[in-house]
Amino acid sequence: MVLEDGSCQAMEEKKKRKKRRIEETGHLELGAEVTAIPMQTSGEAAASQRPTKSKSEKPSKRAETSPATGTQPHIGKAPRRTRYDVLNKEAILQEIKEYIPDIRITDLDTIYKFTLYDLPRFREFKKQGIPIRTGKFTQAEEKRLKQNVKDFLALSGIESETKLFLPHRFPDEKDIIRLRRKLGFIKCLCEGIPRSSKSIRVRAKDMFNEENFLGRFTDKENQELLNLYKLHGRKWKLISEKMGRSGAAVKTRFNFICEGYGPWTEEESRTLFTCMQQHLLKQATPGEDGSIGSAVIKKVNLYKQLPWTAVSKQVQTRSSIHCRTKWMQYLTCKMRTGSVMKGRKTLQSQIQLIKAINEMVVEDAADIVWDDLTHLFGNAHPDYLKMRFHQLKVAHVPGWNTMEDFCDVIDHLYEKTLPQLEEELKNCREEEEEPTEERDSYRLSEIFPDL
């Protein structure tokens, strides 16, 4: 009890001293809660300026809202930065389309790879005045690609092209992937080739994969492919390993055999032409009288960038390859103008085709602009011209498929075949011919007479 009275007296004395100090200094209002501040050294004074939390004050789990942005600041660790954070998507896409106007890119990973492997090369090619190419590879490009692969094999010590391009088939040799990454395989592969790295990788895999050159699929392989598809779906990599064929080969073959065979039925043809009519109508310009038949469609829109996958799904019984082939056959009849291609007319067209390609002064078949030559065969589509040119090579150029230089093929056609065709034309009897008018567009009623 004595102890309690003593402690009470001490507390009363302490309160009186606080009250007296407040009244003397006048710095604080009476009744304010004050804690004594002891004398500090300079180091302690600096430390005392840091805000301190009261023991009774609990940290708030909820972050305060920023008045500037109206959002809550991040609590804890800073968000993890990814490799995509530095990308200016719109600016990069715009630059890529300067080099490849028709390209379609949406995912960030592809954009990132372009910034890593392609744009630096594209800028250098631009300084040298070399355009970026798309489409079929030229013989010169394939030759450079083979040399790049050979150089990388020598640099890395990897034994074969198969191990280089298909390292997943050799799980015991894990150093292959490490070497590819360490030595910059993609950059070495693309050296000196003015194309996107993706197209170069795809072409290289096709060229150096021995499973791409195993000949035609047998009936037994066709059935095995269909059975594997039922088990694994569109896992072409897995199916290719089980069949001993490349993924590209089994995918292409499946797309060809997955649907119906044989002649087209009237119902299938009608469905195909209805689908194509609906698509082309969206691309056409309204005609003078506003009817569907008078709508005008550009010639290139009849055979370029058509949605064959979607068309195949609507036809249901035919693959995209079958649909495209059928449509091109149909177009050959509908687009051609002038007299029928036979006899004298065919000779004249062949002569003009040889002369036109020779005047282009191209070093590879991939450089031929077929769209500029469609008028030579009555405004037929480019696929028809390619077929006609292929027939010329097979019929008149011995060993054309073993010639390394495309110029040798053209020289043979121009120097030896052309005089023979001109001589035949002189001996060919005169025929009444309809003039061929070069055209850039068609009315839909010309393509679909039933409109």
C-alpha positions, 0 to 999 in steps of 0.5 A: 500500500505504501508502494502504491501511495509513493507511485501515485505521488511521483505521477502527480509531481510529474504532471505538475512539472509538465504543466509548469514547463508548458506555461513557461514556454508557451509553445504548446496549448494547455491540455495537449498531449506532450512527450518529453524530448531529451537532449540529442547529439547531431547524429541523433537529431538527424535520426529524429527527423525521420517519421516514427509510428506510434505503438498504437498505430497499425499499418493500413493494409489498404493503400491510399489512392493517388490524387494525381492518377486516381489509382493505388500505388503498388505495395511491396515488390515492384512489378516484374519487368518483361522483355515486352515493356520496352516495345513501342508496338505501334512505332515498330509495326509501322517500321516493319510495314515500311519493309514488308507492307503486306505483313500481319502481326498481332502478338508481342513475341513476334514483334520482339523477334523482329526487333531482335533479328530483323530490323537491324538487318533491314536497316542495313539493307536499306542503306545498301539499296537492297529491298526486302523480299517475300515469296519464293526463294531465289537460287542465289538465296538458297545458295547463300543459305546453304553456305550460312549453314555450312559455316555455322556447322564448322563454327559450332562443331555440330555434326549434321544439319539434322542435329542443328535443326531438330535438336529435340530428337537428340535429348542426350546432346543438350549442348546443341541448344546451348551452342545455338544460343551462345553462337547466335544461330539465327543471326548467322543463318540470316546473314546476307539474306534480305528476308524475315528471319522466320521465313529463312528458318522455315525455308532452311528446315525444309531444305535440310530435313531429309524427311521432306524428300521421301517421295509420294505417300503410299496408300498405307501411309495415307491410312496411317496418317488418318488414323494418327490424326484421329488419335492425336489431332493436329499435333503434326510434330508428334505425327511426323515423328511416328511416321518418319516424315516432316511435319510440313509434309504430313500437314500438307498431305492431310489437308489434301486427303482429309476430305472428299476425292474424285469429281466435284458434285453439283452441290459442292460446286454450287456451295463453293461458288456461292461462298466465293460470290459472297466474299467477292461482293464485299471487295467489289465496287457498286455498278451503275444500276446498283445491281449485284451483277453490275458490281465491278471487281478488280482482277487481282482480287479474284485470285489473291488473298482468298480465305480458303480455310473459311471457304473449305469449312463452308463447303465441308466436303473438300479441303482448302487445297481442293477448293483453291484448285477448283476455283482456279480452274473455273477462273481460267475459263471465265477470265480469258478473253479473245479466241480459244487458245489453240493452234496459231493463238497458242504459238503466238502466246508462247512466243510473246511469253518467252520474249517478255520474260527475256526482256525482264532480265531476271536471274530467277523464276521467283523474280518474274512478275506474273501479274504483268504478263496475264494479258499474253494468254487472254487475261488468264490468272498468274497460276495459268501462266506459270503452268504454261511456262512450266510446260514450255520448259519441260517440252523444249529445255533438256535437263532444265531441272538440273540447271543451276542458273535460271538464266540458262533456261531462258537463254535456251528458250530464247536462242533455240526454242523461239526460232522454232516456234516462229517458224511453226507460226509461219507455216500455221494457216491463218485463222480469224482471231478475236482481239485480246483486250488487256483488262484490270477488272471484271463485272461480277456477272462475267464471273457468275453468269447466273447473277 
